[in-house]
Amino acid sequence: MRILNVTEMDEFELRVAGKIAFENIQTPCTGRVAALFKRSIYVAMGNNWICLGTNSLPLGPLNIQTNLPQTMDWQASGVKVNDKVRISINKMLISDLLTFSSHNLKVWVPERRPPLHPSTLTAGLETLVTVAQEFFPINGLVHFVIKSNEKPTALNIAEPAITDLLDIFTLKNLNRPVDRLIGLGPGLTPSGDDFLIGMLITLDLLGEKKLLNLLVQEINKVASKTNEISQIHLKAAARGIGAAALHATINNITTNNKGELHDSLKKLDAIGHCSGWDALTGAIVAFRAWLNNIPK
């Protein structure tokens, strides 16, 4: 695999930024490389974070696509954790290795959801169960809402909390299920956190602001139980913004668009080990709770 020689070009481009990432680079500041992976890096600027990647980085609230080729290997590029990052008007400099221009930077925001109809949503959730069978076996929490012969360890631990949250509209105390879920599981964003991300985004979509704020308050109380990167994704979800593939899948469920659902699930399946599916599980539980709360 070809590793990019960073001396081949004098300057690269920031192409597309998620809404929150875009906001975070509008003010000149300094930061540091906080996490380094083969295909992306996280940059921390105080309490503000961004994730910088190649031209194939999936769209999301904190992500910034560049014109770096997909073959770029950040770990072999010379960039190191704690390297200084300087952001000025229309410029970003990482250590003394990489310079980016943001003159033509575009902003990504999730596609607006069509009006929600309970009958269409119910049909869409049924369609999801059918289409998702093509992707099994899948690890993580999704087995709670799409039954199979598997039951991962994380689900054994999370199941009581998820069961509680099926009654989130009438549940008087959110502390117990949130405390059980936060930080649950391995990975950059643990399964329990991803579940809460999906639930936050869906509550925002449903317009359930009061309940959303209550859930955010409980998450903030125990946020120190999970890692910093996961915390910033939870904060983004509290604003109703997550990965583009999650938003696309949710839209296809709410419109019962079977033709598009397979494609969005395929992209969702590529997020982390099972992060996309865990977030979708939170969304499904929120939808089911909402449907159960509608007066018959």
C-alpha positions as CSV (number, residue, x, y, z in Angstrom):
1,M,0.0,0.0,0.0
2,R,1.3,3.4,-0.9
3,I,2.0,5.8,1.9
4,L,1.7,9.4,1.0
5,N,4.9,11.4,0.9
6,V,3.8,14.6,2.6
7,T,6.4,16.6,0.7
8,E,4.6,15.9,-2.6
9,M,2.3,18.9,-2.2
10,D,2.8,22.2,-0.5
11,E,-0.7,22.5,0.7
12,F,-3.8,20.2,1.0
13,E,-7.4,21.1,1.3
14,L,-10.1,20.8,3.9
15,R,-13.1,19.7,1.8
16,V,-16.2,18.9,3.9
17,A,-16.7,19.4,7.6
18,G,-19.5,18.3,9.9
19,K,-21.4,21.2,11.5
20,I,-19.7,21.0,14.9
21,A,-16.2,20.5,13.4
22,F,-16.8,23.6,11.2
23,E,-17.8,25.6,14.2
24,N,-14.7,24.5,16.1
25,I,-12.2,25.8,13.5
26,Q,-13.8,29.2,12.9
27,T,-11.8,30.9,15.6
28,P,-7.9,31.0,15.4
29,C,-6.5,28.8,18.1
30,T,-3.9,26.1,18.9
31,G,-4.5,22.5,19.8
32,R,-2.8,19.1,19.8
33,V,-3.1,15.7,18.1
34,A,-5.0,13.9,20.8
35,A,-5.4,10.5,19.1
36,L,-3.7,8.9,16.0
37,F,-5.1,6.1,13.9
38,K,-4.2,4.7,10.5
39,R,-7.0,6.5,8.7
40,S,-7.7,9.5,10.8
41,I,-6.5,11.7,13.7
42,Y,-8.4,13.5,16.5
43,V,-7.4,17.1,17.3
44,A,-8.2,18.6,20.6
45,M,-8.5,22.4,21.0
46,G,-9.3,22.8,24.6
47,N,-12.9,21.4,25.0
48,N,-13.4,21.4,21.2
49,W,-12.5,18.4,19.1
50,I,-12.3,17.5,15.4
51,C,-11.6,14.3,13.5
52,L,-9.4,14.8,10.4
53,G,-9.3,12.2,7.7
54,T,-8.9,11.4,4.0
55,N,-11.2,11.9,1.1
56,S,-13.1,8.7,2.2
57,L,-13.7,9.7,5.8
58,P,-17.4,9.1,6.5
59,L,-19.4,12.3,7.2
60,G,-20.3,13.1,10.8
61,P,-20.6,16.0,13.2
62,L,-16.9,16.1,14.1
63,N,-15.3,14.8,10.9
64,I,-13.5,16.8,8.3
65,Q,-12.8,15.2,4.9
66,T,-9.6,16.4,3.1
67,N,-8.2,15.8,-0.3
68,L,-5.7,13.4,1.1
69,P,-6.0,10.1,-0.8
70,Q,-7.6,7.1,0.8
71,T,-4.1,5.4,0.9
72,M,-2.9,8.0,3.4
73,D,-1.4,6.3,6.5
74,W,-1.4,8.9,9.4
75,Q,0.6,6.6,11.6
76,A,3.4,6.4,9.1
77,S,3.2,10.1,8.0
78,G,5.4,11.4,10.8
79,V,2.5,12.9,12.7
80,K,2.6,12.0,16.4
81,V,0.3,12.3,19.4
82,N,0.7,15.7,21.1
83,D,2.0,17.4,18.0
84,K,1.0,21.0,17.9
85,V,-1.9,22.1,15.7
86,R,-2.3,25.7,14.7
87,I,-5.6,27.0,13.2
88,S,-5.8,30.5,11.7
89,I,-8.2,32.1,9.2
90,N,-8.5,29.6,6.3
91,K,-5.4,27.6,7.4
92,M,-4.6,24.6,9.5
93,L,-1.0,23.5,10.3
94,I,-0.2,20.1,11.9
95,S,3.3,20.1,13.4
96,D,5.6,21.2,10.5
97,L,4.4,18.4,8.3
98,L,0.9,19.2,6.9
99,T,-0.7,22.4,5.9
100,F,-4.4,22.6,4.9
101,S,-6.4,25.4,3.3
102,S,-10.1,25.8,4.2
103,H,-11.0,28.4,1.5
104,N,-13.4,26.0,-0.2
105,L,-14.6,24.2,2.9
106,K,-18.2,23.0,2.8
107,V,-20.4,22.2,5.8
108,W,-22.3,18.9,6.2
109,V,-25.5,18.7,8.2
110,P,-27.9,15.8,8.4
111,E,-30.6,15.7,5.7
112,R,-33.9,17.1,7.0
113,R,-36.3,14.3,8.0
114,P,-39.7,14.1,6.2
115,P,-42.8,14.4,8.4
116,L,-43.2,11.4,10.7
117,H,-46.3,9.2,10.6
118,P,-46.7,6.4,13.2
119,S,-48.1,3.9,10.7
120,T,-45.2,4.4,8.2
121,L,-42.7,4.3,11.1
122,T,-44.2,1.0,12.3
123,A,-44.0,-0.5,8.8
124,G,-40.4,0.8,8.5
125,L,-39.3,-0.9,11.7
126,E,-40.8,-4.1,10.4
127,T,-38.9,-3.7,7.1
128,L,-35.7,-3.1,9.0
129,V,-36.0,-6.4,10.8
130,T,-36.2,-8.2,7.4
131,V,-33.5,-6.3,5.7
132,A,-31.1,-6.5,8.6
133,Q,-31.1,-10.3,8.5
134,E,-28.7,-10.1,5.5
135,F,-26.0,-8.6,7.8
136,F,-26.1,-11.1,10.7
137,P,-24.2,-12.3,12.6
138,I,-23.5,-8.9,14.2
139,N,-22.0,-8.2,17.5
140,G,-23.2,-5.7,20.1
141,L,-26.6,-4.6,21.3
142,V,-28.7,-4.9,18.2
143,H,-29.8,-8.4,19.1
144,F,-32.1,-6.8,21.7
145,V,-34.3,-5.4,18.8
146,I,-33.5,-7.8,16.0
147,K,-33.7,-11.3,17.4
148,S,-31.2,-14.0,16.5
149,N,-29.6,-17.0,18.1
150,E,-26.7,-14.9,19.3
151,K,-26.6,-13.0,22.6
152,P,-23.3,-11.1,23.0
153,T,-21.9,-10.5,26.5
154,A,-22.4,-6.7,26.3
155,L,-26.1,-7.3,25.7
156,N,-26.4,-9.5,28.8
157,I,-25.1,-6.6,30.9
158,A,-27.1,-3.9,29.1
159,E,-30.4,-5.7,28.7
160,P,-32.0,-4.5,32.0
161,A,-31.1,-0.9,31.2
162,I,-32.4,-1.2,27.6
163,T,-35.6,-2.8,28.9
164,D,-36.0,0.2,31.3
165,L,-35.5,2.7,28.5
166,L,-38.3,1.0,26.4
167,D,-40.5,2.9,29.0
168,I,-38.5,6.1,28.8
169,F,-41.6,8.3,28.4
170,T,-43.0,7.1,31.7
171,L,-39.7,6.2,33.5
172,K,-39.3,8.4,36.6
173,N,-35.6,7.8,37.1
174,L,-33.2,7.7,34.2
175,N,-30.1,7.4,36.5
176,R,-30.0,3.6,36.8
177,P,-30.1,2.7,33.1
178,V,-27.8,5.5,32.0
179,D,-25.3,4.6,34.7
180,R,-25.3,1.0,33.5
181,L,-24.9,1.9,29.9
182,I,-22.3,4.6,29.9
183,G,-18.8,3.3,29.1
184,L,-20.1,-0.2,28.6
185,G,-18.0,-2.3,26.2
186,P,-14.7,-1.9,24.5
187,G,-13.7,0.4,21.6
188,L,-13.3,4.1,20.8
189,T,-17.0,4.6,21.5
190,P,-18.3,1.8,23.7
191,S,-21.5,0.0,22.9
192,G,-23.5,1.6,25.7
193,D,-22.4,5.1,24.7
194,D,-23.4,4.4,21.0
195,F,-26.8,3.2,22.2
196,L,-27.3,6.5,24.1
197,I,-26.1,8.4,21.0
198,G,-28.8,6.8,18.9
199,M,-31.4,7.5,21.5
200,L,-30.4,11.2,21.9
201,I,-30.5,11.8,18.1
202,T,-34.0,10.1,17.9
203,L,-35.4,12.1,20.8
204,D,-34.2,15.3,19.1
205,L,-35.8,14.1,15.8
206,L,-39.1,13.4,17.6
207,G,-39.1,16.9,19.1
208,E,-39.0,15.5,22.6
209,K,-36.8,18.3,23.9
210,K,-37.8,18.0,27.6
211,L,-37.0,14.3,27.7
212,L,-33.8,14.8,25.7
213,N,-32.6,17.4,28.2
214,L,-33.3,15.0,31.1
215,L,-31.3,12.3,29.4
216,V,-28.5,14.7,28.7
217,Q,-28.4,15.7,32.4
218,E,-28.1,12.1,33.5
219,I,-25.4,11.4,31.0
220,N,-23.4,14.4,32.1
221,K,-23.5,13.2,35.7
222,V,-21.6,10.0,34.8
223,A,-19.8,11.0,31.6
224,S,-16.4,10.6,33.4
225,K,-16.9,6.8,33.2
226,T,-16.2,6.9,29.5
227,N,-13.4,8.3,27.4
228,E,-13.0,11.8,26.0
229,I,-13.7,11.0,22.4
230,S,-16.9,9.2,23.3
231,Q,-17.9,12.2,25.5
232,I,-17.6,14.6,22.5
233,H,-19.8,12.3,20.3
234,L,-22.4,12.2,23.1
235,K,-22.4,16.0,23.2
236,A,-22.8,16.1,19.4
237,A,-25.7,13.6,19.7
238,A,-27.3,15.9,22.3
239,R,-27.5,18.5,19.5
240,G,-29.2,15.9,17.3
241,I,-26.2,15.2,15.1
242,G,-24.5,11.8,14.5
243,A,-22.9,9.8,11.6
244,A,-24.4,10.4,8.2
245,A,-25.1,6.7,7.8
246,L,-27.1,6.6,11.0
247,H,-29.2,9.6,9.9
248,A,-29.8,8.0,6.4
249,T,-30.9,4.7,8.0
250,I,-33.2,6.5,10.4
251,N,-34.8,8.4,7.5
252,N,-35.2,5.2,5.5
253,I,-36.9,3.6,8.4
254,T,-39.3,6.5,9.1
255,T,-40.3,6.6,5.4
256,N,-40.3,2.8,5.0
257,N,-37.9,3.1,2.1
258,K,-36.8,-0.5,1.6
259,G,-35.0,0.3,-1.6
260,E,-32.6,2.7,0.1
261,L,-32.4,0.9,3.5
262,H,-30.1,-1.8,2.4
263,D,-27.5,0.7,1.2
264,S,-27.6,2.8,4.3
265,L,-27.3,-0.3,6.5
266,K,-24.3,-1.3,4.5
267,K,-22.6,2.0,5.3
268,L,-23.8,1.8,8.9
269,D,-22.3,-1.7,9.2
270,A,-18.8,-0.1,8.3
271,I,-18.8,2.2,11.4
272,G,-16.5,0.8,14.0
273,H,-16.7,-2.8,15.2
274,C,-20.5,-2.5,15.8
275,S,-20.9,1.1,16.7
276,G,-23.3,1.9,13.9
277,W,-25.6,-1.0,14.9
278,D,-25.4,-0.1,18.6
279,A,-26.5,3.5,17.8
280,L,-29.3,2.2,15.6
281,T,-30.4,0.1,18.5
282,G,-30.8,3.2,20.6
283,A,-32.8,4.8,17.9
284,I,-35.1,1.8,17.5
285,V,-35.7,1.6,21.2
286,A,-36.6,5.3,21.3
287,F,-39.0,4.9,18.3
288,R,-40.7,1.9,20.0
289,A,-41.1,3.8,23.2
290,W,-42.6,6.7,21.3
291,L,-45.0,4.5,19.5
292,N,-46.0,2.8,22.7
293,N,-46.7,6.2,24.3
294,I,-49.1,7.4,21.6
295,P,-52.7,7.4,22.9
296,K,-54.6,4.5,21.3
